[in-house]
C-alpha cells in the first residue's frame, strides 16, 4: 500500500530553513572544511578521500555525531536524537536525496561539498 504524499508540517519547514541558513553560514568556512579531512581525530570521524566514512543514524553518539550536528546547525550535544534526525531528513530532501535520516556517503558528500544552499 502506497502512502500518500503529504506536505511537511510547518515545524519541519522552519527547521529546514534553519538548517539551510546554518549550512550557508558554514559554507563560508570552506578552508576549515579542507582542514577537517586532514585531522580526523579532531572530529572523531574516520575520513577517506575528503569524506567521513562513518554511517550515522538516530541513537548514535560521539564526536562524529557532534561534528555532524555542527554542520547541520543544530545543538551539538553528541547525541543523534530526534532533532538531529529531523534536520538530516530536511537536508536530504532539500538536496534531492532520499530522506531516510541515515547519514551515509551521499549525505556526507552533499553536506560537505555540493549542497550548501
C-alpha positions in Angstrom: 0.0 0.0 0.0 1.4 3.4 -1.0 1.5 6.2 1.4 0.0 9.5 0.2 2.5 12.3 -0.3 2.0 14.8 2.5 3.2 18.4 2.8 5.8 18.6 5.6 4.4 20.2 8.8 5.3 23.9 9.3 7.8 22.9 12.0 9.8 20.9 9.5 9.8 23.7 7.0 11.1 26.1 9.7 13.7 23.5 10.8 14.8 23.0 7.1 15.2 26.8 6.7 17.3 26.9 9.9 19.4 24.1 8.7 19.9 25.8 5.3 20.8 29.1 6.9 23.4 27.3 9.1 24.8 25.4 6.2 25.1 28.7 4.2 27.0 30.2 7.1 29.2 27.2 7.5 29.8 27.2 3.7 31.7 30.4 4.1 34.2 28.5 6.1 35.4 26.4 3.2 39.1 26.5 4.3 38.1 25.0 7.6 36.4 22.1 5.8 39.5 21.3 3.9 41.5 21.0 7.1 38.8 18.8 8.7 39.6 15.9 6.4 43.3 16.0 7.3 42.7 15.9 11.1 40.3 13.0 11.5 40.9 12.8 15.3 39.7 16.4 15.7 36.1 15.4 14.8 36.0 11.8 15.8 35.2 10.7 12.3 37.2 8.4 10.1 38.0 10.1 6.7 38.7 8.7 3.3 39.0 10.9 0.2 37.8 14.0 2.0 34.6 12.4 3.4 33.8 10.8 6.7 33.2 7.0 6.3 31.1 6.9 9.5 27.4 5.9 8.8 25.4 7.7 11.4 21.7 7.2 12.4 19.4 8.0 15.3 20.6 6.6 18.6 24.3 7.1 17.7 26.6 9.1 20.0 30.1 10.5 20.0 32.4 13.1 18.4 31.4 12.3 14.8 27.7 13.0 15.7 28.8 16.3 17.3 30.6 17.2 14.0 27.5 16.3 12.0 25.4 18.5 14.3 27.8 21.4 13.8 27.3 21.0 10.0 23.5 20.9 10.4 23.5 23.9 12.7 21.6 22.1 15.5 22.6 21.9 19.1 25.8 19.9 19.3 25.3 17.5 22.2 26.9 14.4 20.6 23.6 12.5 20.6 21.8 11.7 17.4 18.3 12.3 18.7 15.0 13.4 17.1 16.1 17.0 16.4 19.2 15.8 14.5 17.2 13.1 12.7 14.7 15.7 11.5 17.5 18.1 10.4 19.2 15.2 8.5 15.9 14.4 6.7 15.2 18.0 5.9 18.7 18.4 4.5 18.5 15.2 2.5 15.2 16.2 0.9 16.5 19.7 0.2 19.5 18.2 -1.6 17.4 15.7 -3.6 18.4 12.7 -1.7 16.1 10.1 -0.1 15.0 11.5 3.3 15.7 8.4 5.4 17.6 10.1 8.3 20.7 7.9 7.8 23.9 9.8 7.2 26.0 7.8 4.7 28.4 8.7 2.0 26.0 10.5 -0.3 24.6 12.6 2.6 28.1 13.5 3.9 29.1 14.4 0.3 26.1 16.7 0.0 26.6 18.3 3.4 30.3 19.0 3.0 30.7 19.6 -0.7 27.8 20.2 -3.2 24.6 21.1 -1.4 25.3 24.1 0.8 22.4 26.4 -0.2 
